[in-house]
Amino acid sequence: MDVRLGDLLTMKKEHPCGSKQWLVLRTGMDFRLKCQGCGHEVLLPRSKAEKNIREIQHSGE
């Protein structure tokens, strides 16, 4: 899956704040994601994050 820094991800499940949009801050074996609703940052294993991604909006588009 082609996920890059600065991409905006739409996830299948929403964060408790109600937002499904996450900004990619770090890639590698883990993804560091920042919730666009409340600003909370999480570190997820790549396999779990890729399974829950519904849509990717690349930062250059």
C-alpha positions in Angstrom: 0.0 0.0 0.0 1.4 3.4 -1.0 1.1 5.6 2.1 3.4 8.6 2.4 4.1 11.4 4.9 1.5 14.1 4.8 -1.3 11.8 3.4 -4.8 12.1 4.8 -6.3 8.7 5.6 -10.0 7.9 5.9 -10.4 4.9 8.3 -13.2 2.4 8.5 -13.8 3.0 12.2 -14.1 6.5 13.7 -12.1 7.8 16.6 -14.1 8.4 19.9 -14.2 12.2 19.0 -16.2 11.3 15.9 -13.6 11.9 13.2 -12.4 9.3 10.6 -9.7 11.5 9.1 -6.0 10.9 10.1 -2.8 12.6 9.0 0.3 10.5 8.5 3.2 11.8 10.5 5.6 8.8 10.2 5.8 5.7 8.1 7.8 2.5 8.4 7.0 -0.6 10.4 4.6 1.6 12.4 2.5 4.5 11.4 2.2 7.6 13.6 -1.2 9.1 12.9 -2.8 12.4 14.1 -6.5 12.6 14.4 -7.9 15.5 12.4 -10.8 16.0 14.9 -9.1 16.3 18.3 -5.3 16.2 17.5 -4.6 12.9 19.4 -1.6 11.0 18.1 -1.3 7.2 17.9 1.3 4.8 16.9 -0.1 1.7 15.0 1.6 -1.3 13.6 1.6 -1.1 9.8 -0.4 -4.3 9.3 -3.3 -3.1 11.6 -3.3 0.4 10.0 -3.4 -0.9 6.4 -6.3 -3.2 7.3 -8.4 -0.3 8.5 -7.7 2.2 5.7 -10.7 3.0 3.5 -9.3 5.8 1.4 -6.0 7.6 0.9 -5.8 11.3 -0.2 -2.2 12.0 -1.2 -0.8 15.3 0.0 0.2 16.4 -3.5 -3.3 16.1 -4.8 
